[in-house]
Amino acid sequence: MLFTQFESTDIVNGKITRVSSPLWPGGNVGALQSSFYTNPYQVVATGSNMNDLKNGLYYNDVYYAGQPFFSVAFGNAYGNGTSATDVSTVHAYPSKVIYSQYKNVLLPSTQQSFTFLTASSGTTTTTITSSNIYVLAFSVNQYKDRIDEGNIQFSLSGSKGIFTFIDDYTLTNAVNDSYNIISGSIVNGVATAYSSGQYNAIGNLYPKAGIIVLNADKLGTVVGTELTGSTINTGPYQLNQQLILSAITKCNNSYFQVRKSEFLPSKQYFVRVKNQEYNYSNNSTFVTGSAGKIRFTDFYTNPKTYITTIGLYNDNNDLVAVAKTSQPIMKSFDTEALIKIKLDF
């Protein structure tokens, strides 16, 4: 087998392509919210002890069509919203752990609390802090590199009705590290805010991290008081993350719309087949007899081959990629070929 080494000028780094696709199975943009469910085995009693992170005390995985797509959690900066048993017995403070974890992941080191944008009067906006948060964290296996801004919609049900939310990319039209959650909906792929410029400190979307942080206090005011969940409960366990999950699944006719993006870097290889190269073939039909004599006498001085496949090998001569030409390319001593191969990783 013959190999030709690439020259440094034959390999060119291409651009990075952003490929967007629906998050949910089957290429569906939306998933029926009432179809979400949790793992029945992810309960407080599961695991070696109460501090096992997968025991449901800290968060719950949410499934759709047999796959885990996101998790829900409740956080409080001071450990409130945690049952008295948890505090007095093992001092676990799950809600404080959750708040601190996402604060460290999402916020600058100088910022100690989550802030949310609100409209004070007219077009004037300001930020407020909240010590109570709900977190929807998408599985990195599902959202790949980024949740698409301007393409997310979900609904929440509470004592005051059903409310639908989007992010404010449609208003800012800018690429940011985070976006504000506002009232609105997506119709025919177009996100539209219900009240342009009106911010109610509902929450934030962090596309790169695949995380939505909701202001639990504000949801209690806007959607329904049962979503507040900010005080210490005297029961055995206070799993406030299940409140936000219930608010999602009670929206029987609502669809959670999400799109994801994957960034694919590309590299281009220029295969240069010169006139003196690859004019003979190792194919058994090219020769005859045990001595391997060229089958056709015309090919003695004027051979012709046809290029249909190009293999790319690493330094250990391992085949790592195969490229097919759209049609056979004739090769002889009188012709040369330049073939561009593009690989998306």
N, C-alpha and C positions, 0 to 999 in steps of 0.2 A: 504494500500500500504506500502511495506517495503522499507526502505532506509538504505544504508550503507555509513557511513561517510568516506571520503578519509583520509588516513594518510598523513602526510607531505611528506613522502618518495614516495608516490604514484604519485605525480605530479612533472613532470620534464619539465623545459623550454627547448624547442627544438631550432634548429637553425633558423635564419631568411633566408627565401628563396626569391630570386629575380626572379620575373616572368615578362618576356618581351613579349610584344604583339604590333601589329600595332596600330597606333594612330587613323586612320581614320575608319569610319563606315564600317561594313561588313567584318572586318578583312583585309582591304586593306592596304598594306604598303604605297602606293602612292595615292595622290589625284591630279587630273588634275588641274593645276594652273589656267587655264582660267575659271574654274568653281567657283572660289572664288568670293564672292560678299559681299557688306556691307549692313547694315540696312538702308533702304531708309528714315526712320524716325530719324536716328541719324545724324542730321544736326545742323548747328549753331543756327538756330532759335528755336530748341527744348529745353525744359527746362524752369525753372522759370526765368533764366537770363543768360547772356553770360558766367558766371563763373561755370555753371552747368557742372560737369566733363563729363556727358554723352551726351553733346550736339554736339560732333564732333569737337569741337575747339581744344581739347587736343589729342584725339586718335579716331580711328575707329575700331569697332569690325568687324572681318572678318568671314563670314559664309561659310559653305560647307555642302551640303545635309541637309539644314534646321537647322543646329546647329552652334553656335559660337565656333570656335576652337582657334583663336588667335586674338590679336589686333595689330595694327600698330600705331606707334607714331614717331614724329620727335622731337629731342631735341637739344638745343644750350645752351652752358654754359652761354652766355651773353644775351639771350633773342632774338637774331637775328632769322630770318626766321619767324618772327611774323609780322602780318600786322600793318601798321601805325595806323589804327583805334584802334586796340587792345591796342597798346602802349599808344597812346595819350588820349584815352577816359577813359578806365577803368583800365589801367596799369596791365593787366592780365599776360602778358609775358608767354603764354602757353609753348613755347619751353624751356624756362628757368626752368619752373616747371618740365617738363618731364626730362630734363637732371639731375636736382638735385635729383629727386625722384629715378631714376635708379642708380645714383651714390651712394646714401645712401643705397640702397638695395644690390648692387652688389660689391661695392668696400670697401677696408679697410678705416677706418676713417682718416688715414693719407694720403690717395690718393684722390686728388681733381679732377682729369681728367681721362677719359678713355684712355688707352694706347693700341696700336696694334703692333703686331710683324711684322717686315719687314726685308728683306734680303738686306744688304748693298753691299756685294761682296762675291762671292763664298758661303761658308757655314756660314759666319759670319752674325749674326742677331742682330738687335737692335730694340728698341721700339720707336714709335712716338705717340704723343698725338693728339687728335682731339676734337674740341669744337662742332662738328656737328655729330650727330648720328641718325640712324634710329633704332627703336626697334621693334622686333617681340616677343610678349609675349604670350605664349600659356596659355590657360585656365587651371587652376589647376584641374578642374573637368574632363578635357580630358587627361592630361598627368600623373595624379596620383602623383607618388613620384619623377619621374626623366625622363628627355628625354635621350634616349640611345645615349651615345657617340659612334661615328663610324657608326651610322645608320641614319644620316640625310643628305639629299641632296635637294637642291633647285636651281632654275635658275632665272636669272634676265635679262631683255631685256632693252637695251639702244641704243643710236645712233651708238655705235660701235659694236653692235651685241648682241647675246645671250650668256651668260656665266653661267656655272654650278659650284656650290660650295658644299663642304663637310667640316667636321671638321677634324682636324689633329690627331685624335686618332690613325688612321692607321700608323702614323709616330712615335708617342710617345709611343703607347702601354702601357700607364700608366693611372691610375685613378686620375684625377685632378679635381679641383673646376671649372676650365674653360679650354676651348680649342680654338685654333685659326681656323678661317674660311679660307680655302684655295681652290684653283681651283682643281676640281676632280669630280668623279662620282662614283655611286654605280652600279655595274653590278653583277647580280646573288647573291646579298646580300653581296658582297665584295666591300668595299670602296677603291678606288685607286686614289692617288694624280696624277695630270697631270704632275707636275714638283716637284719631291721629294726634300724636303728641301727648296723649294722656297716660301717665305712668302711675301705677298703684302699688309699687314696691312688692309685686307678687313673687318675683324670683329672678334668677340668672341662669343663662345657658353658657356652658363652657365647652365649645365644640371639640377642641383638641383632646380634652380629657373624656369626652363623651358623658358629661355629667350635667344634670339639672339640679340646682339648689333652690328650694322654695322657702319663702318666708312663712313659717307656720303661724305666726301671730296674725299676719295680714290675711292669710287664707281663712282663719277663724272669723275674721270680720267680713270678708267679701263673700266667701262660699258658705260658711256655716260654722257656728261656734264649736261643734264637736271636733273640728280639726285643730283646735288650739293645742291641747295635750301638753301643757307646760308645767304642770304641778306634780308634786310627788304623790303617787298613788299608795294607798294603804293595802292594796291587794298583793297577792304573791308576786306577780310580775306585771309590769306596765310596758307593753310592747306597742309604743305609739307609732311605729312604722306601719303597723297594720291599719291605722286610721287613714293614711294617705292611699294605701292600696285599696281599701274599701271605697274611698272617694272616686278612684279610677274605675273600678269594676262595676260600680252602681250605674255608670253611664251606659245603659244597655244598647243604645243605638249609635254610640259614638265610636269613632275610629282613631286610634293613636297613629298619626302619620309621622314617619321618620324616613329620611334618606341619609345615606352614608357616603363617604368618599374614600378612595384609595389612591395614593400617589405612586405612580409607576414611573421610575426612572428608566430611560432607554439608552441603548448604546448601539452605534452603527458600525458595521464592519464592511469595509470595501474589499471585495475579493477580486483580485486582478489576475486574470488568466492570460498569460502572454502567449505569443504565437508558437513558441517552441515547447509549450507545456501541455500536458493532458490531451495529447493527440492519439494516444493508444489507450486501450481499455483492458482491465483485468477480467472482464466478463468472459465466461467460458465460451460464449458464442462468437467471440472475436477471433478465436484460434481454433485449430484442429489438430488432431493427432497427439500422441504422447509427448512429442517434442515441443508442443505449443507453437506450431507454425501458423502464421497469419493466414486466416481462411481465404481471404480474397486477394488476389495478386495486385489489384488496383490500390490496395491499402499499403503496399510495400513502400512506395514513395509518396503517396498522397492519401494518408489515412484520414478518416473522419469519425468523430465521436459526437455524442449528444449529451450535454450536461442537463441533468434533471434534478439532482440532489447534491447538496453541499453539507458536509459534516464539519462541525467545529469541535476541536479537541483541546484539552488542557495540556499542561506541560508533561503530564504522565501518560499522554496519548489515550486518555479516557474520553470517549464521545460524550459531550455535554449538551449539544444542541444540533438539530437537523433542520435545514431550510430546503424547501421545495420551490423550484421555479414554476412560474405560471404556464410555461410551455417549454419543450426541449430547446436548448440552445446549441446549434451546430458549432463544432470546433474543429479547426484544421490548422495546418502550418500557415495558411493565408489569412487567418482571422484571430482576433483577440476578443476577450470578453471582460466587461467590468460589471460586477454584480454587487448590489448593496443589500446587506442583511441588517434588519433592525430587530433588536431584542428588547422586549419590555420585561423588567424584572419585578 
